[in-house]
């Protein structure tokens, strides 16, 4: 099953703060990988799709919230590559006017809302066994797509890049950071900025997904740049996102990519990076989320 995409471009940012601290910043524009299946969602889905195909599955099942970037990408991938798709969605009800839900259904994805108590069981072996019986022909992918197959796709991204001193990514379910650790050279620094509050527990997730994370000290998870927690953001962060689009033609949303760059610029301003550092920030896509934020009248 050949599902490779052309590599996304690198964009160099020129900003007075970068010049003042003598660091360079490139952006891996993975939001441009594919018109719909973009960013880290494509990286994490690629080898899941190949594995499902190799095991002769025709049905993919996964989990997410009602505005999930992961489910959006999975629904599109199923449509394009010929898989039936099912979503277990954190409910308890589905809003049929939600633009993400409308897209999932337009792609033919079957959407099942569950209450929050049930949704918390999404990683429970007993609940997964129950889903295996209910959807016996389904290849189950975890929330956010973060599993060992996903690590291969993100490691591939790291190996495709020039030798930057630092690779930096937003962190939600930890698969992208773990994959970058696996693919990076040992003399590179890999940094993740968590987008949710109280995210220290993700350190163990990273070590589970990445053997190298247990052996190397060239990575770090920052947990102080969540700007209020998952799905929350300040007016200042949204203003920053708009400024980056206007001044640098860099589209951001305030849930993942916006928090990455907002936090990264704070680190640069604080002098975290030594003079001469060559930074590469991974734009992980997720721009479809802007439609949901407009729908909820949050931007």
C-alpha positions as a Python dict, from the first residue, in 0.01 Angstrom:
ca = {
    (1, 'X'): (0, 0, 0),
    (2, 'X'): (179, 314, -123),
    (3, 'X'): (42, 621, 50),
    (4, 'X'): (345, 850, 61),
    (5, 'X'): (302, 1226, 24),
    (6, 'X'): (556, 1483, -99),
    (7, 'X'): (753, 1643, 185),
    (8, 'X'): (618, 1968, 324),
    (9, 'X'): (825, 2288, 290),
    (10, 'X'): (1039, 2467, 547),
    (11, 'X'): (961, 2833, 610),
    (12, 'X'): (1227, 3060, 762),
    (13, 'X'): (1095, 3324, 1000),
    (14, 'X'): (1274, 3656, 1035),
    (15, 'X'): (1178, 3837, 1354),
    (16, 'X'): (1358, 4104, 1562),
    (17, 'X'): (1351, 3880, 1870),
    (18, 'X'): (1536, 3605, 1683),
    (19, 'X'): (1799, 3848, 1561),
    (20, 'X'): (1844, 3995, 1910),
    (21, 'X'): (1912, 3650, 2058),
    (22, 'X'): (2109, 3527, 1754),
    (23, 'X'): (1893, 3222, 1691),
    (24, 'X'): (1731, 3105, 1369),
    (25, 'X'): (1379, 2965, 1343),
    (26, 'X'): (1246, 2746, 1064),
    (27, 'X'): (892, 2611, 1051),
    (28, 'X'): (823, 2265, 913),
    (29, 'X'): (495, 2342, 740),
    (30, 'X'): (327, 2006, 786),
    (31, 'X'): (-4, 2191, 769),
    (32, 'X'): (68, 2190, 393),
    (33, 'X'): (127, 1813, 360),
    (34, 'X'): (-224, 1748, 228),
    (35, 'X'): (-531, 1969, 181),
    (36, 'X'): (-725, 1769, 443),
    (37, 'X'): (-508, 1500, 607),
    (38, 'X'): (-232, 1729, 727),
    (39, 'X'): (18, 1782, 1003),
    (40, 'X'): (103, 1529, 1268),
    (41, 'X'): (-232, 1358, 1208),
    (42, 'X'): (-105, 1235, 872),
    (43, 'X'): (232, 1138, 1019),
    (44, 'X'): (62, 933, 1291),
    (45, 'X'): (-197, 775, 1062),
    (46, 'X'): (35, 671, 780),
    (47, 'X'): (171, 349, 928),
    (48, 'X'): (-155, 273, 1105),
    (49, 'X'): (-320, 269, 762),
    (50, 'X'): (-45, 49, 620),
    (51, 'X'): (-70, -193, 914),
    (52, 'X'): (-450, -210, 886),
    (53, 'X'): (-418, -282, 515),
    (54, 'X'): (-150, -548, 571),
    (55, 'X'): (-371, -720, 829),
    (56, 'X'): (-659, -703, 578),
    (57, 'X'): (-877, -478, 790),
    (58, 'X'): (-1134, -272, 602),
    (59, 'X'): (-1269, -82, 904),
    (60, 'X'): (-1096, 175, 1127),
    (61, 'X'): (-1225, 284, 1468),
    (62, 'X'): (-1095, 559, 1692),
    (63, 'X'): (-1183, 813, 1961),
    (64, 'X'): (-1202, 1187, 1999),
    (65, 'X'): (-1387, 1497, 2108),
    (66, 'X'): (-1654, 1663, 1895),
    (67, 'X'): (-1399, 1896, 1730),
    (68, 'X'): (-1118, 1638, 1699),
    (69, 'X'): (-843, 1702, 1443),
    (70, 'X'): (-758, 1332, 1461),
    (71, 'X'): (-1110, 1215, 1373),
    (72, 'X'): (-1127, 1476, 1095),
    (73, 'X'): (-809, 1333, 941),
    (74, 'X'): (-915, 972, 997),
    (75, 'X'): (-1252, 1026, 830),
    (76, 'X'): (-1082, 1179, 527),
    (77, 'X'): (-820, 903, 513),
    (78, 'X'): (-1091, 639, 526),
    (79, 'X'): (-1274, 806, 242),
    (80, 'X'): (-962, 843, 27),
    (81, 'X'): (-806, 501, 93),
    (82, 'X'): (-1122, 291, 102),
    (83, 'X'): (-1168, 214, 473),
    (84, 'X'): (-1496, 214, 659),
    (85, 'X'): (-1459, 441, 964),
    (86, 'X'): (-1624, 466, 1305),
    (87, 'X'): (-1576, 728, 1577),
    (88, 'X'): (-1645, 700, 1949),
    (89, 'X'): (-1706, 1065, 2038),
    (90, 'X'): (-1705, 1225, 2380),
    (91, 'X'): (-2067, 1333, 2420),
    (92, 'X'): (-2316, 1271, 2556),
    (93, 'X'): (-2486, 1403, 2240),
    (94, 'X'): (-2379, 1498, 1889),
    (95, 'X'): (-2443, 1846, 1755),
    (96, 'X'): (-2533, 1791, 1391),
    (97, 'X'): (-2446, 2155, 1309),
    (98, 'X'): (-2091, 2123, 1442),
    (99, 'X'): (-1870, 2165, 1131),
    (100, 'X'): (-1636, 1882, 1234),
    (101, 'X'): (-1925, 1637, 1288),
    (102, 'X'): (-2074, 1743, 955),
    (103, 'X'): (-1743, 1668, 784),
    (104, 'X'): (-1707, 1328, 954),
    (105, 'X'): (-2052, 1226, 836),
    (106, 'X'): (-1992, 1363, 486),
    (107, 'X'): (-1692, 1128, 467),
    (108, 'X'): (-1914, 837, 566),
    (109, 'X'): (-1781, 801, 920),
    (110, 'X'): (-2027, 648, 1167),
    (111, 'X'): (-2036, 865, 1479),
    (112, 'X'): (-2129, 720, 1820),
    (113, 'X'): (-2159, 960, 2113),
    (114, 'X'): (-2087, 826, 2461),
    (115, 'X'): (-2108, 998, 2798),
    (116, 'X'): (-1789, 1124, 2962),
    (117, 'X'): (-1776, 838, 3210),
    (118, 'X'): (-1776, 584, 2928),
    (119, 'X'): (-1530, 789, 2726),
    (120, 'X'): (-1277, 773, 3012),
    (121, 'X'): (-1262, 397, 2952),
    (122, 'X'): (-1118, 444, 2600),
    (123, 'X'): (-782, 291, 2700),
    (124, 'X'): (-926, 22, 2926),
    (125, 'X'): (-858, -335, 2806),
    (126, 'X'): (-1209, -439, 2910),
    (127, 'X'): (-1375, -159, 2714),
    (128, 'X'): (-1154, -221, 2410),
    (129, 'X'): (-1245, -589, 2427),
    (130, 'X'): (-1611, -490, 2430),
    (131, 'X'): (-1558, -270, 2123),
    (132, 'X'): (-1374, -555, 1950),
    (133, 'X'): (-1686, -766, 1991),
    (134, 'X'): (-1922, -489, 1887),
    (135, 'X'): (-1709, -390, 1585),
    (136, 'X'): (-1535, -720, 1517),
    (137, 'X'): (-1383, -616, 1186),
    (138, 'X'): (-1236, -287, 1313),
    (139, 'X'): (-870, -191, 1348),
    (140, 'X'): (-871, 23, 1666),
    (141, 'X'): (-652, 334, 1677),
    (142, 'X'): (-617, 520, 2010),
    (143, 'X'): (-727, 877, 2071),
    (144, 'X'): (-501, 1119, 1885),
    (145, 'X'): (-356, 829, 1683),
    (146, 'X'): (-67, 792, 1928),
    (147, 'X'): (61, 433, 1924),
    (148, 'X'): (375, 252, 1811),
    (149, 'X'): (275, 272, 1443),
    (150, 'X'): (239, 648, 1481),
    (151, 'X'): (591, 672, 1622),
    (152, 'X'): (733, 536, 1295),
    (153, 'X'): (562, 810, 1096),
    (154, 'X'): (682, 1093, 1318),
    (155, 'X'): (1035, 948, 1339),
    (156, 'X'): (1036, 958, 959),
    (157, 'X'): (961, 1330, 980),
    (158, 'X'): (1257, 1391, 1213),
    (159, 'X'): (1493, 1202, 982),
    (160, 'X'): (1379, 1406, 682),
    (161, 'X'): (1493, 1735, 835),
    (162, 'X'): (1829, 1912, 812),
    (163, 'X'): (2045, 1898, 1125),
    (164, 'X'): (1877, 2161, 1342),
    (165, 'X'): (1997, 2199, 1701),
    (166, 'X'): (1639, 2189, 1836),
    (167, 'X'): (1312, 2032, 1721),
    (168, 'X'): (1004, 2176, 1892),
    (169, 'X'): (642, 2054, 1884),
    (170, 'X'): (312, 2107, 2062),
    (171, 'X'): (208, 1809, 2275),
    (172, 'X'): (-142, 1668, 2324),
    (173, 'X'): (-140, 1289, 2338),
    (174, 'X'): (246, 1275, 2331),
    (175, 'X'): (287, 1066, 2015),
    (176, 'X'): (451, 1343, 1811),
    (177, 'X'): (709, 1424, 2077),
    (178, 'X'): (785, 1054, 2126),
    (179, 'X'): (828, 1006, 1752),
    (180, 'X'): (1061, 1303, 1722),
    (181, 'X'): (1274, 1163, 2006),
    (182, 'X'): (1295, 832, 1819),
    (183, 'X'): (1393, 995, 1490),
    (184, 'X'): (1623, 1274, 1610),
    (185, 'X'): (1998, 1251, 1638),
    (186, 'X'): (2136, 1218, 1991),
    (187, 'X'): (2302, 1560, 1970),
    (188, 'X'): (1973, 1729, 1882),
    (189, 'X'): (1742, 1867, 2149),
    (190, 'X'): (1374, 1771, 2124),
    (191, 'X'): (1129, 1995, 2308),
    (192, 'X'): (755, 1959, 2358),
    (193, 'X'): (514, 2226, 2481),
    (194, 'X'): (208, 2067, 2641),
    (195, 'X'): (-124, 2226, 2539),
    (196, 'X'): (-316, 2087, 2838),
    (197, 'X'): (-293, 2161, 3207),
    (198, 'X'): (-126, 1927, 3458),
    (199, 'X'): (46, 1737, 3177),
    (200, 'X'): (339, 1589, 3373),
    (201, 'X'): (176, 1246, 3346),
    (202, 'X'): (262, 1252, 2974),
    (203, 'X'): (628, 1196, 3060),
    (204, 'X'): (551, 831, 3134),
    (205, 'X'): (346, 805, 2813),
    (206, 'X'): (643, 938, 2616),
    (207, 'X'): (874, 683, 2776),
    (208, 'X'): (628, 405, 2694),
    (209, 'X'): (608, 507, 2329),
    (210, 'X'): (976, 587, 2280),
    (211, 'X'): (1253, 350, 2399),
    (212, 'X'): (1507, 628, 2334),
    (213, 'X'): (1326, 856, 2579),
    (214, 'X'): (1423, 616, 2857),
    (215, 'X'): (1789, 617, 2757),
    (216, 'X'): (1857, 976, 2647),
    (217, 'X'): (1837, 1315, 2817),
    (218, 'X'): (1817, 1526, 2501),
    (219, 'X'): (1443, 1593, 2537),
    (220, 'X'): (1214, 1793, 2762),
    (221, 'X'): (841, 1845, 2811),
    (222, 'X'): (736, 2199, 2910),
    (223, 'X'): (408, 2209, 3099),
    (224, 'X'): (373, 2581, 3173),
    (225, 'X'): (258, 2708, 2833),
    (226, 'X'): (-94, 2562, 2824),
    (227, 'X'): (-255, 2911, 2853),
    (228, 'X'): (-541, 2791, 3072),
    (229, 'X'): (-567, 2427, 2971),
    (230, 'X'): (-682, 2220, 2677),
    (231, 'X'): (-923, 2406, 2451),
    (232, 'X'): (-872, 2729, 2644),
    (233, 'X'): (-679, 3034, 2533),
    (234, 'X'): (-636, 3396, 2627),
    (235, 'X'): (-719, 3700, 2411),
    (236, 'X'): (-345, 3769, 2400),
    (237, 'X'): (-276, 3426, 2248),
    (238, 'X'): (-543, 3470, 1981),
    (239, 'X'): (-406, 3817, 1904),
    (240, 'X'): (-60, 3659, 1863),
    (241, 'X'): (-204, 3400, 1619),
    (242, 'X'): (-361, 3673, 1408),
    (243, 'X'): (-39, 3872, 1407),
    (244, 'X'): (164, 3572, 1288),
    (245, 'X'): (-77, 3517, 1000),
    (246, 'X'): (-74, 3884, 908),
    (247, 'X'): (300, 3953, 940),
    (248, 'X'): (455, 3617, 847),
    (249, 'X'): (187, 3437, 638),
    (250, 'X'): (188, 3168, 908),
    (251, 'X'): (-166, 3048, 986),
    (252, 'X'): (-210, 2930, 1346),
    (253, 'X'): (-498, 2814, 1564),
    (254, 'X'): (-494, 2876, 1940),
    (255, 'X'): (-537, 2516, 2059),
    (256, 'X'): (-211, 2356, 1934),
    (257, 'X'): (8, 2550, 1690),
    (258, 'X'): (-67, 2888, 1845),
    (259, 'X'): (35, 2768, 2191),
    (260, 'X'): (353, 2623, 2043),
    (261, 'X'): (472, 2948, 1888),
    (262, 'X'): (343, 3169, 2170),
    (263, 'X'): (536, 2959, 2422),
    (264, 'X'): (840, 2927, 2198),
    (265, 'X'): (873, 3303, 2161),
    (266, 'X'): (853, 3335, 2540),
    (267, 'X'): (1138, 3084, 2575),
    (268, 'X'): (1345, 3277, 2320),
    (269, 'X'): (1275, 3604, 2504),
    (270, 'X'): (1381, 3442, 2833),
    (271, 'X'): (1715, 3345, 2677),
    (272, 'X'): (1651, 2971, 2699),
    (273, 'X'): (1838, 2902, 2373),
    (274, 'X'): (2207, 2978, 2352),
    (275, 'X'): (2340, 3206, 2080),
    (276, 'X'): (2372, 3030, 1746),
    (277, 'X'): (2090, 2780, 1808),
    (278, 'X'): (1907, 2660, 1498),
    (279, 'X'): (1544, 2593, 1585),
    (280, 'X'): (1284, 2402, 1388),
    (281, 'X'): (922, 2425, 1503),
    (282, 'X'): (684, 2161, 1370),
    (283, 'X'): (354, 2306, 1248),
    (284, 'X'): (126, 2013, 1328),
    (285, 'X'): (-175, 2139, 1131),
    (286, 'X'): (-512, 2136, 1300),
    (287, 'X'): (-634, 2446, 1117),
    (288, 'X'): (-973, 2281, 1064),
    (289, 'X'): (-1033, 2361, 1431),
    (290, 'X'): (-1075, 2729, 1344),
    (291, 'X'): (-1416, 2651, 1191),
    (292, 'X'): (-1528, 2496, 1519),
    (293, 'X'): (-1406, 2795, 1719),
    (294, 'X'): (-1598, 3029, 1487),
    (295, 'X'): (-1904, 2806, 1517),
    (296, 'X'): (-1885, 2834, 1897),
    (297, 'X'): (-1829, 3211, 1860),
    (298, 'X'): (-1499, 3192, 2044),
    (299, 'X'): (-1303, 3382, 1779),
}
